[in-house]
Amino acid sequence: MDTSESSTEPQPQAPAAEEAGAPTGRGWRRWAMDTRPLRVPAYRRLWSSTIVTAVGSQLTAVAVPKQIYDITHSSAWVGAASLAGLLPLIVFALWGGAVADTMDRRKLLLITNIGIAVTSLLFWLQAVGGLDSVWALMVLLAMQQAFWGLNAPARNASIARLVPEEQLPAANALGSTVMQTGQVVGPLLAGVLIPVIGLPELYLIDALALCVTVWAVYRLPSLPPLAGTAVRRAGVRQIAEGFHYISRHKVLLLSFLADIIAMVFGMPRALFPQLAAQTYESYGEGLALGLLFAAIPIGAVLGGLFSGTFSRARRHGWMVIGAVVAWGLAIAGFGLSGNLWIAAGFLAVAGLADMVSMVFRGAILLSAATDEMRGRMQGVFTVVVAGGPRLADVLHGTAGSAFGPRAAVVGGGLLVVAAMLALTAAVPALRRYRI
């Protein structure tokens, strides 16, 4: 690791079979997903629970806006509900990151997963009871996002205590692949289930799936702060210390900036409905819209399945830089495409690039930060990941109205490339970082 950013904490020991070095593999094993982290029982339990909840959470993600629209017949209320969940997510992710640095992360995961499960159960009860209250839904959504904001930093920060440092990219690839698969399978499954079992039962399925997560977390080892590094309280000062820590470690700051550049300038999802209705209407608006929204997650899943081609790379900084530039070029290619299938292909390439970026940005955050700061780093990471695409929606919606959707997409993609290359040239810390 780059000694200027290294952590002094002890790292988990690799299994004996791997002490001589990572296996190179033969044939398909050389490029297929690196599954070595699954040999660690604790990580395997955590990852296995994600398989179930990744789909279950998407059922609720579909059910909430569907129920709000059924009550109000207004897309404006659907948008307002999304914003209602954003503020609690931001506040509690930042605070949750600080909390994760003060207490046993396993205990925090238990509390927050139980909280999310109870919230899903309350969603089910209000739907079964026919409450038909948008305000009740918005309050429950805010509660759910608050619990999730507390949960995500602790969950992500725990990974570095469960697997060896050299396997962090592989562990991130495994987790990200499951989450992206859930984003594809979950909405499709919701669309199939709603006419069959009804909307309320989607909430109940999510609540039951979360019981699997609670059991898996219960079986994790204790994850208290390392000796001599515990933060005594989680307040505004401790959150501010996290931001100060980022400002002093350029590689961390640059990893956040790379994601902001890619998502804010280069995420054109707000323009998908307009493009489906105007540019690709000859293919059928419904088909075009579904394909545009599904293409990026599909590309990310494929990237995860073949992550063995890149997850063992040691130059983490260059992998992030290359992935962000590839994302920008693919988005620009999408904007130039008049053919729906070619456009979807470019979006799939962008999804693959995003997977690479996620894998190595996540590895940098876990390896370059000390354990007593990992929770706060993951809190900021959660806010950036959640907030960047929402800012992109505003930016691309405005640019699309002013210049046309295709011009806005192409301009955004090229801006990603220019900004990332300029940042790389101006500040060398990211391109020099390796383990």
C-alpha positions in Angstrom: 0.0 0.0 0.0 1.1 3.6 -0.5 2.8 4.4 2.8 1.5 7.9 2.9 -2.0 6.6 3.3 -1.5 3.3 5.1 -3.3 2.1 8.2 -1.3 0.9 11.2 -4.0 -1.5 12.4 -3.6 -5.3 12.1 -5.2 -6.8 9.1 -7.2 -10.1 9.0 -5.2 -13.2 8.3 -5.7 -14.9 5.0 -6.6 -18.6 5.0 -3.6 -20.9 5.0 -4.2 -22.0 1.5 -3.7 -18.4 0.3 -0.6 -17.5 2.2 1.6 -18.1 -0.8 -0.3 -15.6 -2.9 -3.6 -15.3 -4.8 -4.2 -18.1 -7.2 -4.1 -17.1 -10.8 -6.5 -19.8 -12.0 -6.8 -21.4 -15.4 -9.3 -21.1 -18.2 -12.5 -19.4 -17.1 -11.4 -19.1 -13.5 -8.9 -16.5 -14.6 -11.6 -14.0 -15.5 -14.7 -15.3 -13.6 -15.7 -13.6 -10.3 -13.1 -14.0 -7.5 -14.9 -15.9 -4.8 -12.0 -16.2 -2.3 -13.7 -13.9 0.3 -16.6 -16.5 0.5 -14.1 -18.9 2.1 -14.3 -16.6 5.2 -17.4 -17.9 7.1 -18.3 -14.5 8.6 -18.2 -12.7 5.3 -20.0 -15.5 3.6 -22.9 -15.1 6.1 -23.1 -11.4 5.6 -23.0 -11.8 1.8 -25.5 -14.6 1.7 -28.0 -12.5 3.6 -27.6 -9.8 1.0 -28.8 -12.1 -1.8 -32.3 -12.2 -0.1 -32.6 -8.6 1.0 -31.3 -7.1 -2.2 -34.4 -8.4 -4.0 -36.7 -7.8 -1.0 -35.7 -4.1 -0.6 -36.5 -3.5 -4.3 -40.0 -4.9 -3.7 -40.6 -2.1 -1.2 -38.9 0.4 -3.5 -41.5 -0.4 -6.1 -44.5 -0.7 -3.8 -44.1 2.7 -2.1 -44.3 4.9 -5.2 -47.0 2.6 -6.7 -49.1 2.9 -3.6 -48.6 6.7 -3.5 -49.6 7.0 -7.1 -52.6 4.8 -6.6 -53.8 7.1 -3.8 -53.0 10.5 -5.4 -52.8 9.8 -9.2 -50.0 12.4 -9.1 -46.3 11.9 -10.1 -45.5 15.1 -8.2 -46.4 13.3 -4.9 -44.2 10.4 -5.9 -41.3 12.8 -6.4 -42.1 14.5 -3.1 -42.0 11.2 -1.3 -38.5 10.5 -2.8 -37.3 13.8 -1.4 -38.9 13.1 2.0 -36.6 10.1 2.3 -33.5 11.9 1.2 -33.0 14.3 4.2 -33.2 11.5 6.8 -30.8 9.4 4.7 -28.2 12.2 4.6 -28.5 13.1 8.3 -28.5 9.5 9.7 -25.8 8.2 7.3 -23.4 10.9 8.5 -24.4 10.3 12.1 -24.5 6.6 11.6 -20.9 6.6 10.3 -19.8 8.3 13.6 -21.9 5.8 15.7 -20.2 2.9 13.8 -16.9 4.1 15.1 -18.0 4.2 18.7 -19.6 0.8 19.3 -19.7 -2.8 18.3 -20.7 -2.7 14.6 -22.4 -6.1 14.8 -24.6 -4.7 17.6 -25.4 -1.6 15.5 -26.2 -3.8 12.5 -28.6 -5.9 14.6 -30.5 -2.8 15.9 -30.8 -1.2 12.5 -31.8 -4.3 10.6 -34.5 -5.0 13.1 -35.6 -1.4 12.7 -35.8 -1.7 8.9 -37.8 -5.0 9.3 -40.3 -3.4 11.7 -40.7 -0.5 9.3 -41.5 -2.9 6.4 -44.0 -4.6 8.7 -45.7 -1.3 9.4 -45.8 -0.6 5.6 -47.7 -3.9 5.3 -50.1 -3.1 8.1 -51.1 0.2 6.7 -51.6 -1.3 3.3 -53.7 -4.2 4.6 -55.7 -1.8 6.8 -56.5 0.4 3.8 -55.2 3.5 5.5 -54.6 5.3 2.2 -52.6 8.1 3.8 -49.7 9.6 1.8 -48.4 11.3 4.9 -48.2 8.0 6.7 -46.3 6.5 3.8 -43.9 9.5 3.8 -43.3 9.2 7.5 -42.6 5.4 7.2 -40.3 6.1 4.2 -38.4 8.6 6.3 -38.0 6.1 9.1 -36.9 3.4 6.7 -34.2 5.7 5.2 -33.1 6.8 8.6 -32.5 3.2 9.7 -30.8 2.4 6.4 -28.6 5.5 6.8 -27.5 4.1 10.2 -27.0 0.6 8.8 -25.0 1.1 5.6 -21.8 2.7 7.1 -21.5 0.0 9.7 -22.1 -2.8 7.2 -19.6 -1.5 4.7 -17.0 -0.7 7.3 -17.2 -4.2 8.8 -16.0 -5.8 5.6 -12.4 -4.8 6.2 -12.5 -6.6 9.6 -13.8 -9.8 7.9 -11.5 -10.4 4.9 -7.8 -9.8 4.2 -6.9 -6.4 2.6 -5.9 -7.9 -0.8 -9.3 -9.4 -1.1 -11.3 -6.2 -0.5 -11.8 -5.5 -4.3 -13.2 -9.1 -4.7 -15.4 -8.7 -1.6 -16.8 -5.4 -3.0 -17.4 -7.0 -6.4 -19.4 -9.8 -4.7 -21.5 -7.4 -2.7 -22.1 -4.9 -5.5 -23.0 -7.7 -8.0 -25.7 -8.9 -5.6 -27.1 -5.4 -5.1 -27.1 -4.7 -8.8 -28.8 -8.0 -9.5 -31.5 -7.1 -7.0 -32.1 -3.8 -8.9 -32.8 -5.9 -12.0 -34.7 -8.8 -10.5 -36.6 -7.0 -7.8 -38.6 -4.6 -9.9 -39.4 -7.3 -12.5 -40.6 -9.6 -9.7 -42.7 -6.9 -8.2 -44.4 -6.3 -11.6 -45.2 -10.0 -11.8 -46.4 -10.4 -8.2 -48.6 -7.3 -7.8 -51.4 -8.7 -10.1 -51.1 -12.1 -8.4 -50.8 -11.5 -4.7 -51.5 -7.8 -4.4 -49.3 -4.8 -3.4 -49.4 -5.1 0.4 -47.8 -8.6 0.3 -44.7 -7.1 -1.2 -44.0 -5.3 2.0 -44.5 -8.5 4.0 -42.1 -10.4 1.8 -39.5 -7.7 2.4 -40.0 -7.9 6.2 -39.6 -11.7 6.1 -36.5 -11.4 4.0 -35.0 -9.0 6.5 -35.4 -11.7 9.2 -32.7 -13.7 7.2 -30.4 -10.7 7.5 -31.0 -10.3 11.2 -30.1 -14.0 11.7 -27.0 -13.7 9.6 -25.8 -10.6 11.4 -26.5 -12.3 14.8 -24.1 -15.1 13.8 -21.3 -12.6 13.0 -18.3 -12.2 15.4 -18.3 -9.2 17.7 -16.8 -6.2 15.9 -15.9 -3.7 18.6 -13.6 -0.7 18.0 -9.9 -1.8 18.0 -8.1 -1.4 21.3 -6.9 2.2 21.8 -8.9 3.6 18.8 -12.5 3.9 20.1 -14.3 7.2 19.7 -16.2 7.9 22.9 -19.2 9.7 21.4 -20.9 10.3 18.1 -21.7 14.0 17.7 -21.2 16.9 15.4 -17.6 17.2 16.4 -16.9 13.6 15.5 -18.7 14.0 12.1 -16.6 17.1 11.5 -13.5 15.1 12.3 -14.4 12.7 9.6 -14.6 15.5 7.0 -11.3 16.9 8.3 -9.7 13.4 7.9 -10.9 13.3 4.3 -9.3 16.7 3.6 -6.0 15.5 5.0 -5.9 12.3 2.9 -6.0 13.3 -0.7 -6.6 9.8 -2.0 -9.9 9.6 0.0 -11.0 13.0 -1.1 -10.2 12.1 -4.8 -12.2 8.9 -4.6 -15.2 10.8 -3.5 -14.7 13.5 -6.2 -14.4 10.8 -8.8 -17.8 9.4 -7.9 -19.4 12.9 -7.8 -17.9 13.7 -11.3 -19.3 10.5 -12.7 -22.7 10.6 -11.2 -23.6 14.3 -11.2 -22.3 15.0 -14.8 -22.9 11.6 -16.3 -26.1 10.0 -14.9 -28.8 10.7 -17.5 -31.7 8.7 -16.0 -33.9 11.8 -15.7 -33.9 11.9 -19.5 -34.9 8.3 -20.1 -38.6 9.0 -20.2 -38.2 11.8 -22.8 -35.8 9.7 -24.9 -38.1 6.7 -24.8 -41.0 8.9 -25.9 -39.2 10.9 -28.6 -36.0 9.3 -29.8 -36.8 5.6 -29.5 -40.6 5.8 -29.9 -40.5 3.6 -33.0 -39.4 0.6 -30.8 -42.4 1.1 -28.4 -42.2 3.6 -25.6 -42.7 0.9 -22.9 -40.0 -1.4 -24.2 -37.6 1.5 -24.7 -38.1 2.9 -21.2 -37.7 -0.5 -19.5 -34.6 -1.3 -21.5 -32.9 2.1 -20.7 -33.5 1.7 -17.0 -32.4 -1.9 -17.0 -29.2 -1.6 -19.1 -26.9 0.0 -16.6 -27.7 -2.6 -13.8 -27.4 -5.4 -16.3 -23.9 -4.2 -17.4 -22.9 -3.9 -13.7 -24.0 -7.4 -13.0 -22.0 -8.7 -16.0 -19.0 -6.8 -14.7 -19.4 -8.4 -11.4 -19.7 -11.9 -12.8 -16.5 -11.4 -14.7 -14.7 -9.4 -12.0 -11.9 -11.8 -11.9 -10.5 -9.9 -14.9 -9.8 -6.9 -12.7 -10.4 -7.5 -9.0 -6.8 -8.6 -8.4 -5.3 -5.4 -9.8 -3.1 -3.6 -7.3 -3.1 -0.1 -8.9 -6.4 0.9 -7.4 -6.1 4.6 -8.3 -5.6 4.0 -12.0 -8.5 1.5 -12.0 -10.8 4.2 -10.6 -9.5 6.8 -13.1 -9.9 4.4 -16.1 -13.4 3.3 -15.0 -14.7 6.9 -14.7 -13.3 7.9 -18.1 -14.8 4.7 -19.6 -18.2 5.6 -18.0 -18.1 9.1 -19.5 -17.2 7.8 -23.0 -20.0 5.2 -22.8 -22.5 7.8 -21.7 -21.5 10.1 -24.6 -21.8 7.1 -27.0 -25.3 6.4 -25.6 -26.3 10.0 -26.3 -25.1 9.8 -29.9 -27.0 6.5 -30.6 -30.2 6.6 -32.6 -30.6 2.9 -32.4 -32.2 1.6 -29.2 -30.2 -1.6 -29.0 -26.9 0.2 -29.6 -27.9 2.8 -27.0 -28.6 0.1 -24.5 -25.3 -1.5 -25.3 -23.5 1.7 -24.4 -25.4 2.0 -21.2 -24.4 -1.6 -20.3 -20.8 -0.7 -20.9 -21.3 2.3 -18.6 -22.7 -0.1 -16.0 -19.7 -2.4 -16.3 -17.4 0.7 -15.9 -19.4 1.7 -12.8 -19.0 -1.7 -11.3 -15.2 -1.4 -11.7 -15.3 2.1 -10.1 -17.4 0.9 -7.2 -15.1 -2.0 -6.5 -12.0 0.0 -6.3 -13.4 3.2 -4.7 -14.8 0.9 -2.0 -11.5 -0.8 -1.6 -9.6 2.5 -1.3 -12.0 3.7 1.4 -11.5 0.5 3.4 -7.8 0.2 3.0 -6.6 3.9 3.1 -8.6 4.8 6.2 -7.9 3.5 9.8 -10.5 1.5 11.5 -11.6 4.3 13.9 -12.5 6.4 10.8 -14.0 3.7 8.6 -17.5 4.2 9.8 -17.4 8.0 9.1 -15.9 7.4 5.7 -18.7 5.0 4.8 -21.2 7.5 6.1 -19.9 10.1 3.7 -19.8 7.5 0.9 -23.4 6.6 1.5 -24.5 10.3 1.2 -22.4 10.7 -2.0 -23.8 7.6 -3.6 -27.4 8.5 -2.7 -27.2 12.3 -3.4 -25.1 12.3 -6.6 -27.8 10.7 -8.9 -30.5 13.0 -7.4 -28.4 16.1 -8.2 -27.9 14.6 -11.7 -31.6 14.3 -12.1 -31.9 18.1 -11.6 -28.9 19.0 -13.8 -29.8 16.7 -16.7 -33.5 17.6 -16.5 -32.6 21.3 -16.8 -30.0 20.7 -19.5 -32.4 18.4 -21.5 -35.0 21.1 -21.5 -32.6 23.8 -22.6 -30.5 21.9 -25.2 -32.4 18.7 -26.0 -32.0 15.3 -24.3 -29.3 13.8 -26.6 -27.1 16.9 -26.5 -27.4 17.0 -22.7 -26.4 13.4 -22.5 -23.4 13.7 -24.8 -22.2 16.9 -23.1 -22.5 15.3 -19.7 -20.5 12.3 -20.8 -17.7 14.4 -22.3 -17.7 16.6 -19.2 -17.0 13.6 -17.1 -14.0 12.6 -19.2 -12.6 16.2 -19.2 -13.1 16.7 -15.5 -11.6 13.4 -14.5 -8.6 13.8 -16.6 -8.0 17.3 -15.4 -8.3 16.2 -11.7 -5.9 13.3 -12.4 -3.4 15.7 -13.9 -3.7 18.3 -11.2 -3.5 16.0 -8.2 -1.3 12.8 -8.6 -2.3 11.1 -5.3 -5.0 9.0 -6.8 -3.0 7.7 -9.8 -0.1 6.9 -7.4 -2.2 4.9 -5.0 -1.8 1.1 -5.0 -1.7 -1.7 -2.4 
